[in-house]
Amino acid sequence: MALGLEERRVRLDEATRDRLVRLFLAALAEPEHGLSKDQIEAAPRGLPAGGPSESIWPRAERSPPAPESREVDVSTTQIPLTPDELLTTTRAVRRRIDLDRPVDREVVEEVLEIALQAPTASNMQPWSFVVVTEPDKKAAIAEWYRKSWAAYEEMPFAAANLPYDDPARKALQQRVMDSATYLAEHFERMPVFVIPCLGMRPEAIDLPASFVQATLYSSVIQAAWSLQLAARARGLGSCWTTLHLLYEREIGEILGIPYEVVQTGLLTLGHAKGTDFRPGPREPLETKVHWEAW
Ligand SMILES: Cc1cc2nc3c(=O)[nH]c(=O)nc-3n(C[C@H](O)[C@H](O)[C@H](O)COP(=O)(O)O)c2cc1C
């Protein structure tokens, strides 16, 4: 389907592009990820004088209903995978989604039930999930996704623009880009969107950003990954996306999601063509692990 991405491509102006490139190169070069010494000095440490602001508990979160222990009623068919196979073969599936096969509501409910077993900080369970299957809504969201995609393609941290010298790594990044281009072009045709939401905005909380963000986002995103694993176990494929969040407000308006509620991403979901997914290429463990100290 020719959706004319090329025509819609947004060119970043030169100044913005230069600023992004400088920021990105500084982030690669500096162990402090491009922050200046002054910014690092000025970053909040621990509780501010007088404690966190009152805004920390938005009203909607004050009186959640008493939770009940939940039996997860698993009735849909699962493909035979060991736990390790499941964990190592759950890929970002884009091209191999069957665009013409709808996903039964029962399956979506089942993977969501499983997602609810994920851990959350203080057992807050601050999540909600917006499931979208209506074609008009998906098409409206897809337009915003493609607008974001057009900007992303020009960004220095887009998969294919990252400054790798190794030709094999360059080729891998290009494959990711090609696959992601397919998703952008066919976004509205993905059978189901699931938007995992967080019930409070981290930026409203007056505590060190890394503490607030890690605590709140991790209290939704682990559930989203459980959902992706449960989906894979049932022969579905999924892809976590965040690009559309450049237009979080606009997508909120399409779906009636209030701005106080954070959209943490959007999972595209559908039946996968085949089940034979393999572990993905990853940088070696020894380049990623520091034993005992950095
Ligand atoms: C935080 C995050 C944001 C992502 N955003 C997008 C996105 O907007 N669009 C997209 O096509 N893929 C997106 N992805 C998928 C990544 O490209 C994918 O996980 C990565 O290339 C590894 O894929 P693999 O597990 O199949 O090897 C995102 C993944 C993560 C974790």
PDBQT file of the ligand as one rigid body, heavy atoms in Angstrom, charges set to zero:
ROOT
HETATM    1  C1  LIG A 301      11.375   1.941  24.591  1.00  0.00    +0.000 C 
HETATM    2  C2  LIG A 301      11.184   1.350  23.227  1.00  0.00    +0.000 A 
HETATM    3  C3  LIG A 301      10.625   2.118  22.230  1.00  0.00    +0.000 A 
HETATM    4  C4  LIG A 301      10.409   1.565  20.959  1.00  0.00    +0.000 A 
HETATM    5  N1  LIG A 301       9.771   2.312  20.028  1.00  0.00    +0.000 NA
HETATM    6  C5  LIG A 301       9.536   1.784  18.817  1.00  0.00    +0.000 A 
HETATM    7  C6  LIG A 301       8.779   2.504  17.859  1.00  0.00    +0.000 A 
HETATM    8  O1  LIG A 301       8.291   3.611  18.122  1.00  0.00    +0.000 OA
HETATM    9  N2  LIG A 301       8.570   1.931  16.659  1.00  0.00    +0.000 N 
HETATM   10  C7  LIG A 301       9.051   0.688  16.341  1.00  0.00    +0.000 A 
HETATM   11  O2  LIG A 301       8.841   0.227  15.216  1.00  0.00    +0.000 OA
HETATM   12  N3  LIG A 301       9.742  -0.046  17.237  1.00  0.00    +0.000 NA
HETATM   13  C8  LIG A 301       9.984   0.468  18.464  1.00  0.00    +0.000 A 
HETATM   14  N4  LIG A 301      10.635  -0.274  19.413  1.00  0.00    +0.000 N 
HETATM   15  C9  LIG A 301      11.072  -1.653  19.084  1.00  0.00    +0.000 C 
HETATM   16  C10 LIG A 301      12.585  -1.746  18.934  1.00  0.00    +0.000 C 
HETATM   17  O3  LIG A 301      12.984  -1.290  17.682  1.00  0.00    +0.000 OA
HETATM   18  C11 LIG A 301      12.998  -3.224  19.126  1.00  0.00    +0.000 C 
HETATM   19  O4  LIG A 301      12.660  -3.608  20.427  1.00  0.00    +0.000 OA
HETATM   20  C12 LIG A 301      14.477  -3.464  18.928  1.00  0.00    +0.000 C 
HETATM   21  O5  LIG A 301      14.858  -3.128  17.615  1.00  0.00    +0.000 OA
HETATM   22  C13 LIG A 301      14.855  -4.917  19.198  1.00  0.00    +0.000 C 
HETATM   23  O6  LIG A 301      14.083  -5.761  18.391  1.00  0.00    +0.000 OA
HETATM   24  P1  LIG A 301      14.204  -7.362  18.477  1.00  0.00    +0.000 P 
HETATM   25  O7  LIG A 301      13.888  -7.763  19.890  1.00  0.00    +0.000 OA
HETATM   26  O8  LIG A 301      13.209  -7.887  17.493  1.00  0.00    +0.000 OA
HETATM   27  O9  LIG A 301      15.645  -7.718  18.131  1.00  0.00    +0.000 OA
HETATM   28  C14 LIG A 301      10.829   0.235  20.690  1.00  0.00    +0.000 A 
HETATM   29  C15 LIG A 301      11.366  -0.546  21.713  1.00  0.00    +0.000 A 
HETATM   30  C16 LIG A 301      11.515   0.002  22.970  1.00  0.00    +0.000 A 
HETATM   31  C17 LIG A 301      12.047  -0.872  24.080  1.00  0.00    +0.000 C 
ENDROOT
TORSDOF 0
